[in-house]
């Protein structure tokens, strides 16, 4: 199918959607966005686990109450947006599964899909009447398919990292407010949530509000300023209240230090390549260097100012470009200044991690480019340049879909052990020998490794009462034991393929058990003498006499026994 026929079919489908009532349109688009996000990363549903602060903050809420965690999750700034969605996930788990923990990984995942879909949908809705329909659709899909490097699995399907998109949400809400589209009270409350989630919004919102003064008559400056003050008075009071509330509550919360120091040798990559160029040329990011980054940034900047100069100044899309550029500038400077550790992590264009810090800036770059490309041009050359650039941008993202959509194992594997229900069961079995009056909370392992969520004992028991946790724990222990005995080009379930022997866990007990001179008895009854033992943590390699072992005949090392005699008794 040709490009023209393909785009014509999409346009026809969008026209049919447009004929539906607006609420139905929005619901269908929301579901479409969630479906695509699930395709991008199914791992949170296939391997339901709790990740990082999603568990830690929920645990604090279960122990101290949601009001406490809203105020004390962090000491440096509020994370109300994250906590709000975790509350929704916890409440949904209680509603549908009868317990806050039973279905928590699944509800966290669904609310995460919902959030990212809402961001794309709000971009589509806020630009209605400003951008042509095809560009609004492009913006919607580019937001859904925003490239996230190799760490999409810690973003899509998780709630912990959604805060980086609240700056973009604040921009969209301010666009709606200035265009007088939507309920002002609802918009202002949403803006306060944005500020109480990402501190950049405290500076951003007042600055963007100045765009309300555009086009005023200089002779009416006093009247314009007075109206501006009235229009934003309650919003600014709300921002002031949040600042005071943060100062008051910070004293009761453990402080968080800014990690890392500025490394200027990777500043070009941190300030230009990863935030600005990446969403445009992400398939080729590893081929960049500092010189090429500066050249490409110069070309992009020159193209931006050329298209801006040749755009009809009456086009309303320029408002989006201006507001987006201001937002991008503030967010970029704040990110590089407040997160100096990024310059230590990035370097040599070898990795894009940590992608979460840059996704809010990346989506702003896409927003600005789409708004600028869609604007009316004053010259034929400018129109051609916009058409070519737009086609290249779409082509790069379409051709990269097999990489963006992680249908198999995700590039970042989080669930490398028991899922959340398994962790709950293991914790429940461990409680059996503990008197009720001596333990009130339980540490449930979550991911990454060494993270736990400390929750009330009764919540864990309530969540697992309908499960056969003893059987599940035994199955998990067996699965973990079998996973230890790897199979690859050198091993078959712990049996050496290129020499005579096998490995077992490196423990003091096994060192004594498999001492040289003793005999190992295998599943088939065969006996072999131990000639040498080598420790290679966490493995203990056991070297035997005779020909190589047959993995199918000798069985797993877990069932071997050891004796001092080679004679069958």
N, C-alpha and C positions, 0 to 999 in steps of 0.2 A: 504494500500500500504506500502511495506517495505521501510526502510530507503535507502537501495541500489537502489531500483527501483525509488524512489523519486529523489534521487541525480542524477541518470542516466538520468531521464527526463529533469532535469534542465541543465545538461551538454549538452544533445542533443540540447536543445533550444539555449544554448549559442553558440554552434557550428554553428547553422543556422544563428544566429545574426552575428557571426564572418565572415560569407561568404558575407555579405552585404558590400557595400562601407563604409569606416570609417565615413564620415559625416552623413550618414543615421544611422549608429550604434549609434553615439553620440546623435543625435536628438531623436531617439526612447528611449534611456536610460534616457535622460533628461525628456521626457514626462512621462515615467514610474515613475521616482522619484517624479515628481510633483503630479502625480495621487495618489501615496502611501501617500505622505505628506498631501494631501487633505483628504484622509481617516483617517489619524491619527488625524486630527483636522479640521473638517468642520465648526466649530463655526464661524470663521471669515467671511465665505460666507453666512451662515444661519442667522447670526446676525451681519450685517456689521456696525462696529463702528470704530472710530479712537482711538488709545491707546497711551497715554503718549507722549513721544517726537516725535512720528510719526506725531502728530498734531502740537505740539509746534514748531518744526523745520520747518515744511511746512508753518505754519502761518508766521514765521519770514521771510521766503523766499518770500511769497506773498506780504509782506509789504515792505521789504527792498531789495529784489532781491536775487537770488541764489548765486551770488558771495559773498554777505555779509554773508550768513549763512554758506557757506563753510569755511569762515575764523573765524567766531565768534559764532558758535553754543555752544562751550564750551571754557573755559579759560585754562583748564589744558592740554588738548590735542585735536587734530583734530579728526573729525569723518567723514572723506570724504567718506568712503564706505557707511555709513548709508545715508548721504546726497545724494550721487549719486543715490542710489536706490529710495529714496524719490522723487528725480527729475524725474526719469523714471516713477514712479507711477503717479506723477502729470501731466507729459506730456502725458502719456497714457490716463488719465482721460480727458484731453483736446481734445485729438485726437478722442477718441471714443464717448465721451459724450458731447463735446462742452464746457466743463468747468472744471477747475482744481478740483472743489469740488464735482461735481455731482456723480462721480463714484470712488472717492478717496479710500474708504475702500476696494472696490473690487480689484482695481489695486495694492494697497499696499499688499493685500493678495496674489495675483498672483505673484508679483515680489518677495515676501518672499518665496513662494514655489519654484520659479525659483532659488533663491540664494542657498537654502539648497540642492536642487537637483544638482546644479552646484558643490558644495563642494564635494558631494559623487562621482559625475562623474569625477572630477579632480583627486580624490584619485585613481579611477579606471584607469584613463589614465596615470597618472604619474608613476604607478607601472608596466606598460606594459613592457615586456621584462625582468622584475626582479622577479615578483611573478607569480607562476602558475595561470592559468585562474580561477580555482575554488576559490582560495584565493582572487583574485581581486574581484570576485563576492561577496564573503563574506564581504569584506571590504566595497563595495558599499552599500549592504543592511544593514550592521551594522551601517553605517553612517546615512542612512535614518531613521533607527529605533532606533537611539540613545536615551536612556531613559532620560527623563527630569522631573522626579518626578511628583508632582501634578500641576506643573505650566507650562506645555507645551503650554497652551493657550496664554501665554504672549511671547512665542518664535516663534512657528510655525504659520505662517500667519501674523506675525508682522515684521517690519524692525528695530525697535528700539534696539533690542538685538543681531543683527547679528555681531556686532563688535568683540564679544568674539571668533568667529571662524576665524578671519583674521590671527591669529598667525598660526593656522593649514594651512591656505591657503599659508602663506609665506613659511612654510616648504615645501609644495608640489611644489611651484614655484622654490624654491632653488634646490630641487631634479631635476626638469626638466632642470634647468640652468646648474647644474654640470654635468648632463648626456648629455648635448648638444642636448636636445630634445625640439623643438619648437623655435619660433622666439625670439631672445635674447632681442630685443627692446621692444616687447610686454610684455615679462616676467619682464623686469626691470621696465617698467611703472606700471605694476600690483603690483610689490613689493613696489614701492613708495606709491601706494594707500593703501597697507597693513600697511605701516609705518605711513601713515597719517590717519589711522583709529584706530590702536591699538599701543600704544607707546612701547610695549614690542618688536615690530619688529625692532625698531631702534638699539637695542642691539643684537637681534637675527640674523639679516641678515649678519652683518660683521662676527659674530662668525661662522655661517654656511658656509660662503664663504671660510673659512679656509680648509674645506673638499676638495676644489679643489686642495690642495697641497698634497693630499694623494698619496703615492707611488712614490714620487719624489726621485731622487738620491741625497744623502746628499752632494755629491761633486758638484752638480749643484744647490745648495740652492739659490745663488744669481740670477741665471737665472729664477728659479721657482718663486721667490718672485717678480721679475720684470714682468714676464708674468701675475702673479696673480694681481699685481697692475694695469696693462694695462686692464686686463679683467674686473675689477670691478671699474675702475676710475670714469666713468660716473654715475654709480649707487651710489657710495659713495658721489659724488658731489651733486647728487639729495637729498640724505639723509641730507647732511649738509645744503642745501638750505631750506629744510622743517623745520629743527631745528631753523634756523634764522627767517624764516617766522613765526613760532609759537611764538618765543620770541617777535617779533615786534607786532604781532596782539593781544597777550595776554593782553596787557595793556588796550585795548579798550573793553575787555569782562569782565563781572562780574565774580569774582573769585569763585571757587568751593572748599570748604574745605573737607579734608578727614574725613569722619565720623567714630565715634567709637574709642575704644581703645582696645588693645590686652588683651584678657582674656585667660590666659594660661591653665585654667582648661578644655577648649574645643579645645585646639590646636591639640590634636591627631585626633579628629574627623574632624577638619577643614583641616589639612595638610595631612592626610593619608586616613581616611575612605571615606569622600565625594569625593575627587578628584581622588584617585587611585583605591580604591576597588569598589566603587559604580557601574561603568559600567560592572563589572563582576558579582557581587552578589546583584544587586539592588532589587530583590524581597524579600531579607532577610535583608535589611538594618536596619529595625527597631529592629532586634534581636541582633544587635552588641552592644558591650561595648568597653571601651578603651583597656582592656586586650585582648579581642578577636581581636580587630583591629590590635594591635601590633603583635600578633601571626600570623594572616593572612597576614599582610604586610611582615613579616619575611619569611613566606612560599613562597609568591609570589616573593620576592626578591631572595630567594635561588633558586627557580625554574628558574627565569630569568638568573641568572649567570651560573647555571648548563647547561641550553640549549645553552647559549652563548658559553660556554667552549667546548661543544660537537658539535658545528656547524662547518662545513667546512669553513675555513677562506677565501676561494676564492669565496664563494657565494656572489653575488652582493646584496642580501637582507640585509646583514650586514651593508651596507651603510645606508639603510633606518632605521635600528635599531639604529645605532649610532647617526644619525642626529635627529631622533625622540626623543631619550633619552635626548640629549642636549636641544632640544626645550622644552620638558616636564619639565626638571629641572629648566630652566630659567622662564618658565611661572608659574610654581607652586610657586616658591619663590616670584616672583613678585606679584602674586595674594594674597598670605597670608600676605605679607609685606605691600602692597599698600591698601588692604581692611581689616583692623583690625576689622571692624564691623562684618565680617563674624563669628569671634569667639564669638561675643555677640549673634548673631542670632542662630547659631548652638549650640547644647548642649543636651546631653542625648539621641541622636539618635532618636529624636521625629519628626524631620522634615528634609527635604533635601533642603528646600528653603533657599536662593535664587538660584535656579538651573542654572540660566543663567550664573552666574559667573564661574561655573565649567564645562559647556558643552564643551568648547574648550580644557580643560585638559582631560576630559573623552574621547573625540574622539582621542586624541593623545595616550592615553593608549591602545585603540582598535587598532590603527594603528601599534604601536610598537609590540603588541602581535601577530597580524596577520603576520607581516613581519618576526618575529622570528620563529613562528610556521611553516611558509612555507619554511624556509631555509633548506638546505641539512644537515642531521645529520651524524656524523661519527660513531655512535654506534646504534645497534638495540634498546637498551633501550631508548635512546633519541628519536628515531622515534616513539616508542610506547607512550612515555609521551606526545609528541606533538599531536599525534592523539587523545589521551584521552582528553587532555586539550581543543583542538579545538572542539571536539564533545560536551563537557560539555558547552562550551561558546555558541555554536550555539543552543543547546537544551534549555538553560536558556532563550535566547532571543525568540526562537520560542514558548515556552510554555507561555511566558509572553505577547504574541501578544494581547490577549483579554484585557489586562491592558494598553498596549502601544497605541492601536488604540481606541480612545475615540469616539465611534460612537454616543452615546447618549449625554446628557449634559456633557460638559467638567468638569473635577474635579475643575478647576478654572474658575468660571463664571465671565466674564467681563461685558457683556451686561445685566445689571439688570434693565435698563430703556429704554428710547427711543433709536432707532438706529440713525446713523449719519444723515440720511435724516430727521428724526423726529426732531433732534436737530436744523438742518438748518431751518426747517419750524417754529419751536417755536421762533427762533431768528428773522425770517422774520416777523412773526405776531407782535412781540414786536417792530419792527421798524415802524409800521404803524402810531404810534402817535408821532414819532420823526421827526422833520424838517430835510430835507436833508443836509442843510448847518450847522447843529449843531452836526452831528455825521458822522464820516468818516470810523470808524471801528466797528466791531461787535464781541462780545465775544460769541463764539459757544461752548457750553458744550461738553466735550469729557470724556473719561474714563482714569484713575480711577476718582472717585468722587472728585470734586472740581477742576479738571483740565479743562482748556479752551484753545481754539486757537483763537487769536485775528486776524481777517482777514478783508480786505477792504469790506466796505458795498456793493459796486457794485458787488463784486464777489459772495456774498451770494444771492443777489437779482437775479443775472444772473443764478445761479445754481437752484433756486427754481421757476423761472418764469413759467415753464411749469407744475408745480404742483399746486394742490388746497390746499395750505398750511393752509387756514382757517379751512377747513374740517378736514385735517390731524391733526391739532393742537387740535381740539375739540375731535377727536377720541383718541388722546394720553392722553388728560386730563381725559377723561372718563375711559380709560384703567388704568391710574395711580390711579384714585380714587377707581376703583373696586379692584385693586391689594392691596389697603390698607386694605380692609375688607377681611381678610384672612379666609381660611377654613382649619381646621385640626381636631384633635380629640376633641378639646374643643370649636371650633367655626364653624359656617356655614355662610360664607359671613358676618362676624361681629356679628352674633347672637349667644349668649351664649347657649351651649347645656346642661350644667349642673346646671345652675341657671337661674333665670328670668331676662333677660336684654340683653344689647348689648353694643357696644363701638362706639365712634366717635372720631375724632381728638381732642387732648387736647389743646383747645384754650380758651381764655378769653370769646369769644362770646358764645361758647358751654357751658361753665360753667354757664353763665347767663341764656342761653336758657333752659338748662335741670336742673334747680334748683329744689330741693325736693319740692313736693307739686303740681307741674305742671303736665299736662297730655300729653302723647305722642300719636299722631294719626298715625296709621299704614296704609299701602296700602289697607288692607281689611276693613278699617273703624273702627276697634277696637280701644279702648282708654285704656291706662294704666297709673296709677299714678306713678310718680318718687318718690321712697322712700329713695334712697341714691345715692351719686355720689362719685367715687373714681378716682383720677388722677394717671395714671401709664404711664408716658411719653413714647411714643407719643400718648398714648391712654387715653380716658376718659371713664371709665366704668360706665354705667347707670343701676342702679338696680331698678326693677319695682315690683309692687305688683302683686299677682295672679300666675297662672300656667305658666310653661315655654312657650316661644314663638315658633310658628311654622314658621321656616325660609321661607318656600315656600309661606306662607300666608301673612306675614308682609312685605316682600320685603326688599330692601337694606336700610340701615340707611340714605342714601343720600336723600331719598324722604320723610322722616318723617317730620311732622310738630308738633308744640307744642302749647298748649293752657292752659289757667288758669282754664278752666271749663271742667267738665266731661259730660256736656250736649250738645247734638248735636243741633246746631243753625238752 
